[in-house]
Amino acid sequence: MTDNKKIVVLGAGGMLGTDLRKTLEQRGYQAVGLDLPEFDICDAGQLKVAVDTADILINCAAYTNVEKAETDERIAYKVNADAVGMLGEFACEKNIPVIHISTDFVFDGEGDRPYTEEDSTNAISVYGASKLAGEQKLIESGARACIIRVQWTYGHAGTNFIKKLFEFAQTRDTLKVVDDQVGAPTATVEVSAAICRIIAIDAEFPVGIFHFAAGGYVSRYEMAKFAFEKKGMTTVINPCKSDEFPTAAARPLNSRFDCTKIERLLGEKIKAWPEPLEEFLDQL
Ligand SMILES: NC(=O)c1ccc[n+]([C@@H]2O[C@H](COP(=O)([O-])OP(=O)(O)OC[C@H]3O[C@@H](n4cnc5c(N)ncnc54)[C@H](OP(=O)(O)O)[C@@H]3O)[C@@H](O)[C@H]2O)c1
């Protein structure tokens, strides 16, 4: 059962936004999706209309090119920080609840313990710093905001780590994959289902930061092995370290999340990573 709430999804054409919109519609919500080129979150007039017409606003829009952000700092901050602050101000004026998606890149990835929401942030890339600034601006706006940090997400819309590996495997017999980055591959359909549960909560709208990731942890290398084995691919995968792949942007080695807080809110454990990943692979 859903009420007649109008849910406006920003970034609805992206990887998460696509699944989220579909999931909302399947559950009977009136979902309106907005994205570039028709809708620009940095355009104050367009953003105000989007907020004013929503009962709940979900922001999946972001500048997500981690590598390019290192040289495109201005645009990364404009989309990921300034626009999110503006969104908070408009939402606060109208008392519209906001669900905003953020990232593990707000952390430096030091240590080997799963991050809780209370842990100190320390972004090590422009993308991470711009997303962190967005969180801070949203909180400072005074809007009723539920910030959900996700990590290692994958879905059918757009590109992701697994799809890229499969592409590389088309032309190579062996691949090197890093074994010093650890996290939990998390399906966008699972994130979408969790967001639907949050919207359906009868009690007060949950304000604050929440970590959401699939259960369990795995290295990128182990994840790649799992995916290639499930698809019966013969490409040999060898482990390597992150410093063998110099990139413009530094990536956190430890992306593990402690999800106790959101599991309490949802009233259930988040599925362990293998099952949703297997379903995703079956559909590829
Ligand atoms: N993918 C991951 O592993 C991951 C991990 C942690 C957190 N996240 C977070 O998850 C959220 C969803 O990301 P995603 O994975 O779905 O990435 P995505 O596929 O890149 O989706 C982002 C969407 O935002 C749109 N967008 C960019 N600039 C915009 C603007 N100025 N106005 C309106 N829309 C704009 C993009 O449009 P264009 O494609 O046309 O640019 C795209 O449709 C983001 O907040 C991201 O930071 C993702």
The ligand as an SDF file (V2000), in Angstrom:
LIG
                    3D

 48 52  0  0  0  0  0  0  0  0999 V2000
   28.5450    4.2460   -8.8120 N   0  0  0  0  0  0  0  0  0  0  0  0
   29.0990    4.0480   -7.6210 C   0  0  0  0  0  0  0  0  0  0  0  0
   29.8700    3.0800   -7.3930 O   0  0  0  0  0  0  0  0  0  0  0  0
   28.7760    4.9750   -6.4790 C   0  0  0  0  0  0  0  0  0  0  0  0
   29.3930    4.7250   -5.2710 C   0  0  0  0  0  0  0  0  0  0  0  0
   29.1010    5.5500   -4.2080 C   0  0  0  0  0  0  0  0  0  0  0  0
   28.1870    6.5810   -4.3540 C   0  0  0  0  0  0  0  0  0  0  0  0
   27.5950    6.8300   -5.5330 N   0  0  0  0  0  0  0  0  0  0  0  0
   26.6230    7.9380   -5.5950 C   0  0  0  0  0  0  0  0  0  0  0  0
   25.3970    7.4160   -6.0580 O   0  0  0  0  0  0  0  0  0  0  0  0
   24.6390    8.4700   -6.6750 C   0  0  0  0  0  0  0  0  0  0  0  0
   24.1140    7.9960   -8.0170 C   0  0  0  0  0  0  0  0  0  0  0  0
   25.2150    7.8070   -8.8920 O   0  0  0  0  0  0  0  0  0  0  0  0
   25.2090    6.7770  -10.0920 P   0  0  0  0  0  0  0  0  0  0  0  0
   26.1000    5.6710   -9.7400 O   0  0  0  0  0  0  0  0  0  0  0  0
   23.7900    6.5050  -10.5040 O   0  0  0  0  0  0  0  0  0  0  0  0
   25.9650    7.6750  -11.1780 O   0  0  0  0  0  0  0  0  0  0  0  0
   25.5190    8.1610  -12.6050 P   0  0  0  0  0  0  0  0  0  0  0  0
   25.0650    7.0070  -13.4140 O   0  0  0  0  0  0  0  0  0  0  0  0
   26.6340    9.0120  -13.1180 O   0  0  0  0  0  0  0  0  0  0  0  0
   24.2550    9.0720  -12.2940 O   0  0  0  0  0  0  0  0  0  0  0  0
   24.3230   10.4380  -11.9890 C   0  0  0  0  0  0  0  0  0  0  0  0
   23.2490   11.1450  -12.7860 C   0  0  0  0  0  0  0  0  0  0  0  0
   23.3000   12.5400  -12.4610 O   0  0  0  0  0  0  0  0  0  0  0  0
   23.1830   13.2550  -13.6820 C   0  0  0  0  0  0  0  0  0  0  0  0
   23.7310   14.6050  -13.5730 N   0  0  0  0  0  0  0  0  0  0  0  0
   25.0250   14.9990  -13.6390 C   0  0  0  0  0  0  0  0  0  0  0  0
   25.1000   16.3420  -13.5750 N   0  0  0  0  0  0  0  0  0  0  0  0
   23.8320   16.7980  -13.4600 C   0  0  0  0  0  0  0  0  0  0  0  0
   23.2460   18.0880  -13.3950 C   0  0  0  0  0  0  0  0  0  0  0  0
   23.9930   19.2000  -13.4210 N   0  0  0  0  0  0  0  0  0  0  0  0
   21.9050   18.1970  -13.2870 N   0  0  0  0  0  0  0  0  0  0  0  0
   21.1320   17.0880  -13.2850 C   0  0  0  0  0  0  0  0  0  0  0  0
   21.5980   15.8330  -13.3650 N   0  0  0  0  0  0  0  0  0  0  0  0
   22.9480   15.6960  -13.4580 C   0  0  0  0  0  0  0  0  0  0  0  0
   23.9560   12.4130  -14.6740 C   0  0  0  0  0  0  0  0  0  0  0  0
   23.6390   12.8030  -15.9930 O   0  0  0  0  0  0  0  0  0  0  0  0
   24.7460   12.5820  -17.1560 P   0  0  0  0  0  0  0  0  0  0  0  0
   24.9910   11.1000  -17.2140 O   0  0  0  0  0  0  0  0  0  0  0  0
   24.0940   13.1590  -18.3640 O   0  0  0  0  0  0  0  0  0  0  0  0
   25.9640   13.3360  -16.7080 O   0  0  0  0  0  0  0  0  0  0  0  0
   23.4700   11.0220  -14.3050 C   0  0  0  0  0  0  0  0  0  0  0  0
   22.2660   10.7130  -14.9460 O   0  0  0  0  0  0  0  0  0  0  0  0
   25.5930    9.6740   -6.7490 C   0  0  0  0  0  0  0  0  0  0  0  0
   25.3010   10.5320   -5.6720 O   0  0  0  0  0  0  0  0  0  0  0  0
   26.9690    9.0720   -6.5500 C   0  0  0  0  0  0  0  0  0  0  0  0
   27.8400   10.0080   -5.9890 O   0  0  0  0  0  0  0  0  0  0  0  0
   27.8620    6.0450   -6.6140 C   0  0  0  0  0  0  0  0  0  0  0  0
  1  2  1  0
  2  3  2  0
  2  4  1  0
  4  5  1  0
  4 48  2  0
  5  6  2  0
  6  7  1  0
  7  8  2  0
  8  9  1  0
  8 48  1  0
  9 10  1  0
  9 46  1  0
 10 11  1  0
 11 12  1  0
 11 44  1  0
 12 13  1  0
 13 14  1  0
 14 15  2  0
 14 16  1  0
 14 17  1  0
 17 18  1  0
 18 19  2  0
 18 20  1  0
 18 21  1  0
 21 22  1  0
 22 23  1  0
 23 24  1  0
 23 42  1  0
 24 25  1  0
 25 26  1  0
 25 36  1  0
 26 27  1  0
 26 35  1  0
 27 28  2  0
 28 29  1  0
 29 30  1  0
 29 35  2  0
 30 31  1  0
 30 32  2  0
 32 33  1  0
 33 34  2  0
 34 35  1  0
 36 37  1  0
 36 42  1  0
 37 38  1  0
 38 39  2  0
 38 40  1  0
 38 41  1  0
 42 43  1  0
 44 45  1  0
 44 46  1  0
 46 47  1  0
M  CHG  2   8   1  16  -1
M  END
$$$$
